[in-house]
Amino acid sequence: MKTGVVRFYNVDKNYGFITADDGSGETFVHISRIRKAGLEKLVGGQKINYLVKLDGLKDKNYASTLSLITDND
């Protein structure tokens, strides 16, 4: 599982990007994956755990299995 920071999230368009802590770049995240994780939305600057999956139809990576990192973690 990767860790990263939400760089950008657009609540009107329901997508955003997470920047990986390991320097491997950014990963797209869609509202469908956010809601599947039990979250309403993401906010820029939030720390998050996630998996990177490949969308075989679009040949692009996306974030899945999201969970917020809290100060208690």
C-alpha positions as CSV (number, residue, x, y, z in Angstrom):
1,M,0.0,0.0,0.0
2,K,1.3,3.5,-0.9
3,T,1.0,6.6,1.1
4,G,0.6,10.1,-0.3
5,V,-1.0,13.5,-0.1
6,V,-4.0,14.7,-1.9
7,R,-2.6,17.4,-4.2
8,F,-5.9,18.4,-5.8
9,Y,-9.6,17.4,-5.6
10,N,-12.4,19.1,-7.6
11,V,-15.8,18.6,-5.8
12,D,-17.7,19.8,-8.9
13,K,-16.0,17.3,-11.3
14,N,-15.6,14.5,-8.6
15,Y,-12.0,13.6,-9.3
16,G,-8.5,14.5,-8.1
17,F,-4.9,13.5,-7.8
18,I,-2.7,12.0,-5.0
19,T,1.0,12.6,-4.9
20,A,2.9,9.6,-3.7
21,D,5.3,10.0,-0.8
22,D,7.9,7.7,-2.5
23,G,8.3,10.1,-5.4
24,S,6.7,7.8,-8.0
25,G,4.4,10.5,-9.2
26,E,0.7,11.2,-9.1
27,T,-2.3,8.9,-9.2
28,F,-5.8,9.8,-10.4
29,V,-8.7,9.3,-7.9
30,H,-12.4,9.3,-8.8
31,I,-15.4,9.8,-6.5
32,S,-16.5,6.2,-7.0
33,R,-13.4,5.0,-5.2
34,I,-13.7,7.6,-2.5
35,R,-17.3,6.7,-1.7
36,K,-16.4,3.0,-1.8
37,A,-13.9,3.8,1.0
38,G,-16.8,5.3,3.0
39,L,-15.6,8.9,2.4
40,E,-17.6,11.9,1.1
41,K,-14.7,13.7,-0.6
42,L,-11.0,14.4,-0.3
43,V,-9.4,17.7,0.6
44,G,-6.0,19.0,-0.6
45,G,-3.3,18.2,1.9
46,Q,-4.9,15.1,3.4
47,K,-2.6,12.2,4.0
48,I,-3.9,9.0,2.6
49,N,-3.1,5.3,2.1
50,Y,-4.1,3.7,-1.3
51,L,-3.4,1.0,-3.8
52,V,-2.6,1.8,-7.4
53,K,-4.6,-0.2,-10.0
54,L,-4.4,-0.3,-13.7
55,D,-7.6,0.5,-15.8
56,G,-7.0,-2.0,-18.6
57,L,-9.4,-0.2,-21.0
58,K,-7.9,3.2,-20.6
59,D,-4.3,1.9,-19.9
60,K,-4.1,4.4,-17.0
61,N,-3.5,4.0,-13.2
62,Y,-6.0,5.0,-10.6
63,A,-6.2,5.0,-6.8
64,S,-8.2,2.3,-5.0
65,T,-8.8,1.0,-1.5
66,L,-8.4,4.4,0.1
67,S,-8.0,5.2,3.8
68,L,-7.2,8.4,5.5
69,I,-4.1,8.7,7.7
70,T,-4.9,10.4,11.0
71,D,-2.6,11.8,13.6
72,N,-3.4,8.7,15.6
73,D,-2.0,6.4,13.0
